[in-house]
Amino acid sequence: MTTVPMPTETTRWRCTLCGNLTRFDVTRSSKVVEYVHLDLAGEPKVEERDVVSETIESVRCRWCNAVDQIELVDRPGSGS
């Protein structure tokens, strides 16, 4: 399993098989610390969330179902 890099302000994902730029299913693993407040009825509400770490495990193209065939390409107008 290879991790897929996150897009940045100047890059975005692109499927290398079909060219899709807009629709992906992303599987992530996250480690978070949450401050949970329970009201008097016992209903929980997350009031603060701190992401300690996050890894993208796989990205699947919604158009052609290709798994982990994603590359980073420049965004239009990024000047890269």
C-alpha positions in Angstrom: 0.0 0.0 0.0 1.4 3.4 -1.0 0.2 6.6 0.4 -1.2 9.3 -1.9 0.0 12.8 -1.4 -2.5 15.5 -0.5 -3.2 18.2 -3.0 -1.8 21.6 -2.2 -2.7 25.2 -3.0 -0.9 24.8 -6.4 -1.7 21.1 -7.2 -4.7 18.8 -7.5 -5.4 15.1 -8.1 -5.8 13.6 -11.6 -6.6 10.0 -12.5 -3.8 8.7 -14.8 -6.2 6.3 -16.5 -9.2 8.4 -17.4 -8.2 12.0 -16.7 -10.8 12.6 -14.0 -10.0 15.8 -11.9 -13.1 16.1 -9.7 -14.5 12.9 -8.2 -12.6 10.5 -5.9 -13.3 8.2 -3.0 -10.7 8.8 -0.3 -9.9 6.3 2.5 -8.1 8.0 5.4 -6.7 7.0 8.8 -6.8 9.7 11.4 -5.6 10.1 15.0 -7.6 12.8 16.7 -8.2 14.3 20.1 -11.7 15.5 20.7 -13.3 17.5 23.5 -16.8 16.0 23.8 -19.5 17.8 25.8 -22.4 15.7 27.0 -25.7 17.6 27.7 -27.8 16.6 30.7 -29.7 14.1 28.5 -26.5 12.4 27.6 -26.3 13.6 24.0 -22.6 14.1 22.9 -21.4 17.1 21.0 -17.8 17.5 19.7 -16.8 21.0 20.6 -13.1 20.8 19.7 -11.2 18.5 17.4 -7.4 18.4 17.0 -6.0 16.2 14.2 -2.8 14.7 15.5 -2.0 12.8 12.3 -3.8 11.8 9.1 -2.7 9.5 6.3 -4.5 9.0 3.0 -4.5 5.2 2.5 -6.1 5.0 -0.9 -7.8 7.1 -3.5 -10.3 5.5 -6.0 -11.5 7.3 -9.1 -15.3 7.6 -9.2 -15.3 7.6 -13.0 -13.3 4.5 -13.9 -12.9 2.8 -10.4 -9.1 2.8 -10.7 -7.4 2.4 -7.3 -4.2 4.3 -6.5 -3.8 5.6 -10.1 -3.7 9.2 -8.9 -1.1 11.8 -9.7 -0.6 15.4 -8.6 -0.8 17.9 -11.4 -0.7 21.7 -11.4 -3.9 23.6 -10.8 -4.9 26.1 -13.6 -3.3 29.5 -13.0 -0.9 28.2 -10.3 2.0 29.5 -12.4 4.1 26.3 -11.7 
